[in-house]
């Protein structure tokens, strides 16, 4: 299943790469497409991942970017 999420705050390709890398590590996410220009993440999941799990990943990324 594919889900599209709105993302804010990405300013460079390094941000895109970091978000993609960290989301790719989340259990049940099988594919990650990130676009800073479109401000979105398209995630393919083998099993639904709760939004709260994705938000935790986002909060861990922001201080590092």
N, CA, C and O atoms as a Maestro MAE file, in Angstrom:
{
 s_m_m2io_version
 :::
 2.0.0
}

f_m_ct {
 s_m_title
 :::
 protein
 m_atom[260] {
  # First column is atom index #
  i_m_mmod_type
  r_m_x_coord
  r_m_y_coord
  r_m_z_coord
  i_m_residue_number
  s_m_chain_name
  s_m_pdb_residue_name
  s_m_pdb_atom_name
  i_m_atomic_number
  :::
  1 25 0.838 -1.169 0.000 1 A "UNK " " N  " 7
  2 3 0.000 0.000 0.000 1 A "UNK " " CA " 6
  3 2 0.885 1.236 0.000 1 A "UNK " " C  " 6
  4 15 1.943 1.255 0.630 1 A "UNK " " O  " 8
  5 25 0.443 2.268 -0.713 2 A "UNK " " N  " 7
  6 3 1.191 3.524 -0.792 2 A "UNK " " CA " 6
  7 2 0.438 4.614 -0.056 2 A "UNK " " C  " 6
  8 15 -0.786 4.720 -0.137 2 A "UNK " " O  " 8
  9 25 1.207 5.426 0.668 3 A "UNK " " N  " 7
  10 3 0.649 6.581 1.370 3 A "UNK " " CA " 6
  11 2 1.516 7.786 1.045 3 A "UNK " " C  " 6
  12 15 2.738 7.670 0.949 3 A "UNK " " O  " 8
  13 25 0.886 8.940 0.875 4 A "UNK " " N  " 7
  14 3 1.600 10.184 0.617 4 A "UNK " " CA " 6
  15 2 1.446 11.096 1.826 4 A "UNK " " C  " 6
  16 15 0.345 11.288 2.343 4 A "UNK " " O  " 8
  17 25 2.574 11.657 2.266 5 A "UNK " " N  " 7
  18 3 2.592 12.541 3.428 5 A "UNK " " CA " 6
  19 2 3.220 13.873 3.046 5 A "UNK " " C  " 6
  20 15 4.166 13.921 2.259 5 A "UNK " " O  " 8
  21 25 2.687 14.952 3.607 6 A "UNK " " N  " 7
  22 3 3.223 16.292 3.388 6 A "UNK " " CA " 6
  23 2 4.398 16.514 4.338 6 A "UNK " " C  " 6
  24 15 4.313 16.200 5.526 6 A "UNK " " O  " 8
  25 25 5.500 17.061 3.805 7 A "UNK " " N  " 7
  26 3 6.678 17.354 4.619 7 A "UNK " " CA " 6
  27 2 7.053 18.822 4.468 7 A "UNK " " C  " 6
  28 15 6.995 19.371 3.367 7 A "UNK " " O  " 8
  29 25 7.432 19.450 5.559 8 A "UNK " " N  " 7
  30 3 7.945 20.816 5.538 8 A "UNK " " CA " 6
  31 2 9.353 20.829 6.108 8 A "UNK " " C  " 6
  32 15 9.731 19.948 6.880 8 A "UNK " " O  " 8
  33 25 10.125 21.838 5.721 9 A "UNK " " N  " 7
  34 3 11.416 22.050 6.356 9 A "UNK " " CA " 6
  35 2 12.622 21.504 5.627 9 A "UNK " " C  " 6
  36 15 13.750 21.740 6.060 9 A "UNK " " O  " 8
  37 25 12.429 20.784 4.541 10 A "UNK " " N  " 7
  38 3 13.578 20.279 3.797 10 A "UNK " " CA " 6
  39 2 14.086 21.388 2.878 10 A "UNK " " C  " 6
  40 15 13.324 21.958 2.098 10 A "UNK " " O  " 8
  41 25 15.385 21.687 2.979 11 A "UNK " " N  " 7
  42 3 15.946 22.787 2.203 11 A "UNK " " CA " 6
  43 2 17.039 22.364 1.225 11 A "UNK " " C  " 6
  44 15 17.490 23.173 0.415 11 A "UNK " " O  " 8
  45 25 17.463 21.117 1.292 12 A "UNK " " N  " 7
  46 3 18.559 20.696 0.413 12 A "UNK " " CA " 6
  47 2 18.455 19.198 0.118 12 A "UNK " " C  " 6
  48 15 17.644 18.482 0.707 12 A "UNK " " O  " 8
  49 25 19.292 18.753 -0.801 13 A "UNK " " N  " 7
  50 3 19.284 17.330 -1.149 13 A "UNK " " CA " 6
  51 2 19.797 16.476 0.006 13 A "UNK " " C  " 6
  52 15 19.457 15.297 0.105 13 A "UNK " " O  " 8
  53 25 20.610 17.062 0.876 14 A "UNK " " N  " 7
  54 3 21.067 16.341 2.064 14 A "UNK " " CA " 6
  55 2 19.905 16.007 2.986 14 A "UNK " " C  " 6
  56 15 19.854 14.930 3.578 14 A "UNK " " O  " 8
  57 25 18.966 16.955 3.100 15 A "UNK " " N  " 7
  58 3 17.761 16.716 3.903 15 A "UNK " " CA " 6
  59 2 16.968 15.554 3.311 15 A "UNK " " C  " 6
  60 15 16.532 14.656 4.031 15 A "UNK " " O  " 8
  61 25 16.787 15.584 1.998 16 A "UNK " " N  " 7
  62 3 16.051 14.507 1.319 16 A "UNK " " CA " 6
  63 2 16.692 13.158 1.607 16 A "UNK " " C  " 6
  64 15 16.010 12.187 1.934 16 A "UNK " " O  " 8
  65 25 18.016 13.112 1.482 17 A "UNK " " N  " 7
  66 3 18.735 11.853 1.674 17 A "UNK " " CA " 6
  67 2 18.602 11.346 3.107 17 A "UNK " " C  " 6
  68 15 18.414 10.149 3.327 17 A "UNK " " O  " 8
  69 25 18.698 12.249 4.084 18 A "UNK " " N  " 7
  70 3 18.596 11.852 5.491 18 A "UNK " " CA " 6
  71 2 17.196 11.336 5.819 18 A "UNK " " C  " 6
  72 15 17.049 10.320 6.499 18 A "UNK " " O  " 8
  73 25 16.176 12.030 5.341 19 A "UNK " " N  " 7
  74 3 14.798 11.595 5.581 19 A "UNK " " CA " 6
  75 2 14.569 10.225 4.945 19 A "UNK " " C  " 6
  76 15 13.990 9.332 5.564 19 A "UNK " " O  " 8
  77 25 15.027 10.070 3.704 20 A "UNK " " N  " 7
  78 3 14.852 8.791 3.005 20 A "UNK " " CA " 6
  79 2 15.570 7.662 3.744 20 A "UNK " " C  " 6
  80 15 15.015 6.581 3.935 20 A "UNK " " O  " 8
  81 25 16.800 7.925 4.154 21 A "UNK " " N  " 7
  82 3 17.578 6.910 4.865 21 A "UNK " " CA " 6
  83 2 16.881 6.473 6.155 21 A "UNK " " C  " 6
  84 15 16.756 5.279 6.430 21 A "UNK " " O  " 8
  85 25 16.433 7.443 6.935 22 A "UNK " " N  " 7
  86 3 15.821 7.111 8.222 22 A "UNK " " CA " 6
  87 2 14.455 6.444 8.070 22 A "UNK " " C  " 6
  88 15 14.136 5.520 8.817 22 A "UNK " " O  " 8
  89 25 13.648 6.897 7.117 23 A "UNK " " N  " 7
  90 3 12.346 6.258 6.901 23 A "UNK " " CA " 6
  91 2 12.511 4.844 6.339 23 A "UNK " " C  " 6
  92 15 11.688 3.970 6.611 23 A "UNK " " O  " 8
  93 25 13.557 4.620 5.568 24 A "UNK " " N  " 7
  94 3 13.807 3.288 4.999 24 A "UNK " " CA " 6
  95 2 14.099 2.249 6.076 24 A "UNK " " C  " 6
  96 15 13.940 1.050 5.849 24 A "UNK " " O  " 8
  97 25 14.524 2.710 7.236 25 A "UNK " " N  " 7
  98 3 14.852 1.806 8.344 25 A "UNK " " CA " 6
  99 2 13.624 1.385 9.154 25 A "UNK " " C  " 6
  100 15 13.706 0.472 9.975 25 A "UNK " " O  " 8
  101 25 12.492 2.047 8.927 26 A "UNK " " N  " 7
  102 3 11.277 1.752 9.695 26 A "UNK " " CA " 6
  103 2 10.694 0.415 9.235 26 A "UNK " " C  " 6
  104 15 10.543 0.163 8.040 26 A "UNK " " O  " 8
  105 25 10.377 -0.422 10.200 27 A "UNK " " N  " 7
  106 3 9.803 -1.733 9.903 27 A "UNK " " CA " 6
  107 2 8.528 -1.580 9.079 27 A "UNK " " C  " 6
  108 15 7.694 -0.720 9.363 27 A "UNK " " O  " 8
  109 25 8.387 -2.411 8.071 28 A "UNK " " N  " 7
  110 3 7.234 -2.486 7.167 28 A "UNK " " CA " 6
  111 2 7.209 -1.409 6.083 28 A "UNK " " C  " 6
  112 15 6.283 -1.390 5.273 28 A "UNK " " O  " 8
  113 25 8.191 -0.518 6.043 29 A "UNK " " N  " 7
  114 3 8.298 0.417 4.920 29 A "UNK " " CA " 6
  115 2 9.231 -0.218 3.905 29 A "UNK " " C  " 6
  116 15 10.392 -0.498 4.204 29 A "UNK " " O  " 8
  117 25 8.718 -0.443 2.702 30 A "UNK " " N  " 7
  118 3 9.481 -1.159 1.684 30 A "UNK " " CA " 6
  119 2 10.068 -0.245 0.612 30 A "UNK " " C  " 6
  120 15 11.012 -0.629 -0.079 30 A "UNK " " O  " 8
  121 25 9.519 0.955 0.468 31 A "UNK " " N  " 7
  122 3 10.046 1.905 -0.521 31 A "UNK " " CA " 6
  123 2 9.757 3.319 -0.041 31 A "UNK " " C  " 6
  124 15 8.693 3.594 0.515 31 A "UNK " " O  " 8
  125 25 10.724 4.220 -0.264 32 A "UNK " " N  " 7
  126 3 10.580 5.616 0.146 32 A "UNK " " CA " 6
  127 2 10.940 6.515 -1.026 32 A "UNK " " C  " 6
  128 15 12.011 6.383 -1.618 32 A "UNK " " O  " 8
  129 25 10.041 7.426 -1.352 33 A "UNK " " N  " 7
  130 3 10.301 8.458 -2.355 33 A "UNK " " CA " 6
  131 2 10.117 9.799 -1.658 33 A "UNK " " C  " 6
  132 15 9.065 10.060 -1.075 33 A "UNK " " O  " 8
  133 25 11.138 10.650 -1.718 34 A "UNK " " N  " 7
  134 3 11.110 11.944 -1.040 34 A "UNK " " CA " 6
  135 2 11.321 13.041 -2.075 34 A "UNK " " C  " 6
  136 15 12.158 12.908 -2.968 34 A "UNK " " O  " 8
  137 25 10.558 14.126 -1.953 35 A "UNK " " N  " 7
  138 3 10.749 15.288 -2.822 35 A "UNK " " CA " 6
  139 2 10.655 16.561 -1.993 35 A "UNK " " C  " 6
  140 15 9.594 16.900 -1.469 35 A "UNK " " O  " 8
  141 25 11.797 17.272 -1.880 36 A "UNK " " N  " 7
  142 3 11.768 18.549 -1.160 36 A "UNK " " CA " 6
  143 2 11.003 19.587 -1.963 36 A "UNK " " C  " 6
  144 15 10.365 20.468 -1.385 36 A "UNK " " O  " 8
  145 25 11.057 19.495 -3.291 37 A "UNK " " N  " 7
  146 3 10.354 20.458 -4.142 37 A "UNK " " CA " 6
  147 2 8.837 20.304 -4.032 37 A "UNK " " C  " 6
  148 15 8.110 21.296 -3.983 37 A "UNK " " O  " 8
  149 25 8.369 19.066 -3.994 38 A "UNK " " N  " 7
  150 3 6.929 18.802 -3.858 38 A "UNK " " CA " 6
  151 2 6.493 18.758 -2.396 38 A "UNK " " C  " 6
  152 15 5.302 18.680 -2.098 38 A "UNK " " O  " 8
  153 25 7.472 18.808 -1.483 39 A "UNK " " N  " 7
  154 3 7.218 18.748 -0.037 39 A "UNK " " CA " 6
  155 2 6.406 17.515 0.340 39 A "UNK " " C  " 6
  156 15 5.410 17.597 1.058 39 A "UNK " " O  " 8
  157 25 6.867 16.356 -0.173 40 A "UNK " " N  " 7
  158 3 6.118 15.140 0.139 40 A "UNK " " CA " 6
  159 2 7.006 13.913 0.238 40 A "UNK " " C  " 6
  160 15 8.112 13.855 -0.299 40 A "UNK " " O  " 8
  161 25 6.469 12.943 0.947 41 A "UNK " " N  " 7
  162 3 7.068 11.619 1.037 41 A "UNK " " CA " 6
  163 2 6.014 10.626 0.584 41 A "UNK " " C  " 6
  164 15 4.874 10.658 1.047 41 A "UNK " " O  " 8
  165 25 6.403 9.748 -0.321 42 A "UNK " " N  " 7
  166 3 5.520 8.666 -0.750 42 A "UNK " " CA " 6
  167 2 6.127 7.385 -0.196 42 A "UNK " " C  " 6
  168 15 7.240 7.002 -0.558 42 A "UNK " " O  " 8
  169 25 5.385 6.732 0.680 43 A "UNK " " N  " 7
  170 3 5.878 5.540 1.356 43 A "UNK " " CA " 6
  171 2 5.075 4.325 0.928 43 A "UNK " " C  " 6
  172 15 3.844 4.334 0.958 43 A "UNK " " O  " 8
  173 25 5.787 3.284 0.531 44 A "UNK " " N  " 7
  174 3 5.161 2.005 0.231 44 A "UNK " " CA " 6
  175 2 5.384 1.112 1.445 44 A "UNK " " C  " 6
  176 15 6.506 0.963 1.929 44 A "UNK " " O  " 8
  177 25 4.296 0.523 1.924 45 A "UNK " " N  " 7
  178 3 4.347 -0.271 3.151 45 A "UNK " " CA " 6
  179 2 3.821 -1.681 2.903 45 A "UNK " " C  " 6
  180 15 2.861 -1.882 2.159 45 A "UNK " " O  " 8
  181 25 4.463 -2.641 3.536 46 A "UNK " " N  " 7
  182 3 3.962 -4.012 3.471 46 A "UNK " " CA " 6
  183 2 2.839 -4.208 4.490 46 A "UNK " " C  " 6
  184 15 1.990 -5.086 4.334 46 A "UNK " " O  " 8
  185 25 2.846 -3.385 5.527 47 A "UNK " " N  " 7
  186 3 1.841 -3.399 6.586 47 A "UNK " " CA " 6
  187 2 1.742 -1.964 7.082 47 A "UNK " " C  " 6
  188 15 2.748 -1.256 7.134 47 A "UNK " " O  " 8
  189 25 0.543 -1.528 7.447 48 A "UNK " " N  " 7
  190 3 0.345 -0.136 7.849 48 A "UNK " " CA " 6
  191 2 1.283 0.267 8.987 48 A "UNK " " C  " 6
  192 15 1.451 -0.462 9.965 48 A "UNK " " O  " 8
  193 25 1.888 1.442 8.835 49 A "UNK " " N  " 7
  194 3 2.733 2.025 9.874 49 A "UNK " " CA " 6
  195 2 1.982 3.227 10.438 49 A "UNK " " C  " 6
  196 15 1.566 4.111 9.689 49 A "UNK " " O  " 8
  197 25 1.812 3.259 11.739 50 A "UNK " " N  " 7
  198 3 1.079 4.344 12.390 50 A "UNK " " CA " 6
  199 2 1.782 5.684 12.178 50 A "UNK " " C  " 6
  200 15 3.010 5.755 12.146 50 A "UNK " " O  " 8
  201 25 0.996 6.727 12.037 51 A "UNK " " N  " 7
  202 3 1.523 8.077 11.856 51 A "UNK " " CA " 6
  203 2 2.432 8.470 13.017 51 A "UNK " " C  " 6
  204 15 3.430 9.161 12.811 51 A "UNK " " O  " 8
  205 25 2.109 8.047 14.209 52 A "UNK " " N  " 7
  206 3 2.932 8.384 15.380 52 A "UNK " " CA " 6
  207 2 4.357 7.845 15.244 52 A "UNK " " C  " 6
  208 15 5.302 8.475 15.720 52 A "UNK " " O  " 8
  209 25 4.518 6.691 14.603 53 A "UNK " " N  " 7
  210 3 5.846 6.120 14.370 53 A "UNK " " CA " 6
  211 2 6.617 7.004 13.397 53 A "UNK " " C  " 6
  212 15 7.799 7.277 13.606 53 A "UNK " " O  " 8
  213 25 5.951 7.451 12.336 54 A "UNK " " N  " 7
  214 3 6.600 8.314 11.352 54 A "UNK " " CA " 6
  215 2 6.961 9.660 11.963 54 A "UNK " " C  " 6
  216 15 8.013 10.218 11.648 54 A "UNK " " O  " 8
  217 25 6.118 10.183 12.821 55 A "UNK " " N  " 7
  218 3 6.396 11.463 13.477 55 A "UNK " " CA " 6
  219 2 7.604 11.354 14.398 55 A "UNK " " C  " 6
  220 15 8.368 12.313 14.519 55 A "UNK " " O  " 8
  221 25 7.794 10.220 15.044 56 A "UNK " " N  " 7
  222 3 8.973 10.020 15.893 56 A "UNK " " CA " 6
  223 2 10.242 10.061 15.054 56 A "UNK " " C  " 6
  224 15 11.245 10.636 15.476 56 A "UNK " " O  " 8
  225 25 10.206 9.457 13.870 57 A "UNK " " N  " 7
  226 3 11.355 9.491 12.968 57 A "UNK " " CA " 6
  227 2 11.634 10.931 12.574 57 A "UNK " " C  " 6
  228 15 12.786 11.365 12.579 57 A "UNK " " O  " 8
  229 25 10.587 11.677 12.231 58 A "UNK " " N  " 7
  230 3 10.727 13.075 11.835 58 A "UNK " " CA " 6
  231 2 11.360 13.895 12.955 58 A "UNK " " C  " 6
  232 15 12.234 14.721 12.691 58 A "UNK " " O  " 8
  233 25 10.945 13.688 14.173 59 A "UNK " " N  " 7
  234 3 11.481 14.445 15.306 59 A "UNK " " CA " 6
  235 2 12.948 14.104 15.561 59 A "UNK " " C  " 6
  236 15 13.703 14.948 16.043 59 A "UNK " " O  " 8
  237 25 13.352 12.891 15.247 60 A "UNK " " N  " 7
  238 3 14.746 12.499 15.428 60 A "UNK " " CA " 6
  239 2 15.627 13.090 14.339 60 A "UNK " " C  " 6
  240 15 16.815 13.316 14.565 60 A "UNK " " O  " 8
  241 25 15.072 13.341 13.174 61 A "UNK " " N  " 7
  242 3 15.841 13.872 12.051 61 A "UNK " " CA " 6
  243 2 16.082 15.367 12.205 61 A "UNK " " C  " 6
  244 15 17.204 15.825 11.988 61 A "UNK " " O  " 8
  245 25 15.081 16.129 12.565 62 A "UNK " " N  " 7
  246 3 15.159 17.595 12.550 62 A "UNK " " CA " 6
  247 2 16.377 18.171 13.265 62 A "UNK " " C  " 6
  248 15 17.020 19.061 12.708 62 A "UNK " " O  " 8
  249 25 16.730 17.719 14.460 63 A "UNK " " N  " 7
  250 3 17.898 18.322 15.100 63 A "UNK " " CA " 6
  251 2 19.199 18.072 14.337 63 A "UNK " " C  " 6
  252 15 20.142 18.855 14.448 63 A "UNK " " O  " 8
  253 25 19.254 16.990 13.568 64 A "UNK " " N  " 7
  254 3 20.479 16.629 12.856 64 A "UNK " " CA " 6
  255 2 20.617 17.336 11.520 64 A "UNK " " C  " 6
  256 15 21.716 17.408 10.970 64 A "UNK " " O  " 8
  257 25 19.527 17.857 10.991 65 A "UNK " " N  " 7
  258 3 19.562 18.467 9.656 65 A "UNK " " CA " 6
  259 2 19.869 19.931 9.775 65 A "UNK " " C  " 6
  260 15 19.944 20.630 8.765 65 A "UNK " " O  " 8
  :::
 }
 m_bond[259] {
  # First column is bond index #
  i_m_from
  i_m_to
  i_m_order
  :::
  1 1 2 1
  2 2 3 1
  3 3 4 2
  4 3 5 1
  5 5 6 1
  6 6 7 1
  7 7 8 2
  8 7 9 1
  9 9 10 1
  10 10 11 1
  11 11 12 2
  12 11 13 1
  13 13 14 1
  14 14 15 1
  15 15 16 2
  16 15 17 1
  17 17 18 1
  18 18 19 1
  19 19 20 2
  20 19 21 1
  21 21 22 1
  22 22 23 1
  23 23 24 2
  24 23 25 1
  25 25 26 1
  26 26 27 1
  27 27 28 2
  28 27 29 1
  29 29 30 1
  30 30 31 1
  31 31 32 2
  32 31 33 1
  33 33 34 1
  34 34 35 1
  35 35 36 2
  36 35 37 1
  37 37 38 1
  38 38 39 1
  39 39 40 2
  40 39 41 1
  41 41 42 1
  42 42 43 1
  43 43 44 2
  44 43 45 1
  45 45 46 1
  46 46 47 1
  47 47 48 2
  48 47 49 1
  49 49 50 1
  50 50 51 1
  51 51 52 2
  52 51 53 1
  53 53 54 1
  54 54 55 1
  55 55 56 2
  56 55 57 1
  57 57 58 1
  58 58 59 1
  59 59 60 2
  60 59 61 1
  61 61 62 1
  62 62 63 1
  63 63 64 2
  64 63 65 1
  65 65 66 1
  66 66 67 1
  67 67 68 2
  68 67 69 1
  69 69 70 1
  70 70 71 1
  71 71 72 2
  72 71 73 1
  73 73 74 1
  74 74 75 1
  75 75 76 2
  76 75 77 1
  77 77 78 1
  78 78 79 1
  79 79 80 2
  80 79 81 1
  81 81 82 1
  82 82 83 1
  83 83 84 2
  84 83 85 1
  85 85 86 1
  86 86 87 1
  87 87 88 2
  88 87 89 1
  89 89 90 1
  90 90 91 1
  91 91 92 2
  92 91 93 1
  93 93 94 1
  94 94 95 1
  95 95 96 2
  96 95 97 1
  97 97 98 1
  98 98 99 1
  99 99 100 2
  100 99 101 1
  101 101 102 1
  102 102 103 1
  103 103 104 2
  104 103 105 1
  105 105 106 1
  106 106 107 1
  107 107 108 2
  108 107 109 1
  109 109 110 1
  110 110 111 1
  111 111 112 2
  112 111 113 1
  113 113 114 1
  114 114 115 1
  115 115 116 2
  116 115 117 1
  117 117 118 1
  118 118 119 1
  119 119 120 2
  120 119 121 1
  121 121 122 1
  122 122 123 1
  123 123 124 2
  124 123 125 1
  125 125 126 1
  126 126 127 1
  127 127 128 2
  128 127 129 1
  129 129 130 1
  130 130 131 1
  131 131 132 2
  132 131 133 1
  133 133 134 1
  134 134 135 1
  135 135 136 2
  136 135 137 1
  137 137 138 1
  138 138 139 1
  139 139 140 2
  140 139 141 1
  141 141 142 1
  142 142 143 1
  143 143 144 2
  144 143 145 1
  145 145 146 1
  146 146 147 1
  147 147 148 2
  148 147 149 1
  149 149 150 1
  150 150 151 1
  151 151 152 2
  152 151 153 1
  153 153 154 1
  154 154 155 1
  155 155 156 2
  156 155 157 1
  157 157 158 1
  158 158 159 1
  159 159 160 2
  160 159 161 1
  161 161 162 1
  162 162 163 1
  163 163 164 2
  164 163 165 1
  165 165 166 1
  166 166 167 1
  167 167 168 2
  168 167 169 1
  169 169 170 1
  170 170 171 1
  171 171 172 2
  172 171 173 1
  173 173 174 1
  174 174 175 1
  175 175 176 2
  176 175 177 1
  177 177 178 1
  178 178 179 1
  179 179 180 2
  180 179 181 1
  181 181 182 1
  182 182 183 1
  183 183 184 2
  184 183 185 1
  185 185 186 1
  186 186 187 1
  187 187 188 2
  188 187 189 1
  189 189 190 1
  190 190 191 1
  191 191 192 2
  192 191 193 1
  193 193 194 1
  194 194 195 1
  195 195 196 2
  196 195 197 1
  197 197 198 1
  198 198 199 1
  199 199 200 2
  200 199 201 1
  201 201 202 1
  202 202 203 1
  203 203 204 2
  204 203 205 1
  205 205 206 1
  206 206 207 1
  207 207 208 2
  208 207 209 1
  209 209 210 1
  210 210 211 1
  211 211 212 2
  212 211 213 1
  213 213 214 1
  214 214 215 1
  215 215 216 2
  216 215 217 1
  217 217 218 1
  218 218 219 1
  219 219 220 2
  220 219 221 1
  221 221 222 1
  222 222 223 1
  223 223 224 2
  224 223 225 1
  225 225 226 1
  226 226 227 1
  227 227 228 2
  228 227 229 1
  229 229 230 1
  230 230 231 1
  231 231 232 2
  232 231 233 1
  233 233 234 1
  234 234 235 1
  235 235 236 2
  236 235 237 1
  237 237 238 1
  238 238 239 1
  239 239 240 2
  240 239 241 1
  241 241 242 1
  242 242 243 1
  243 243 244 2
  244 243 245 1
  245 245 246 1
  246 246 247 1
  247 247 248 2
  248 247 249 1
  249 249 250 1
  250 250 251 1
  251 251 252 2
  252 251 253 1
  253 253 254 1
  254 254 255 1
  255 255 256 2
  256 255 257 1
  257 257 258 1
  258 258 259 1
  259 259 260 2
  :::
 }
}
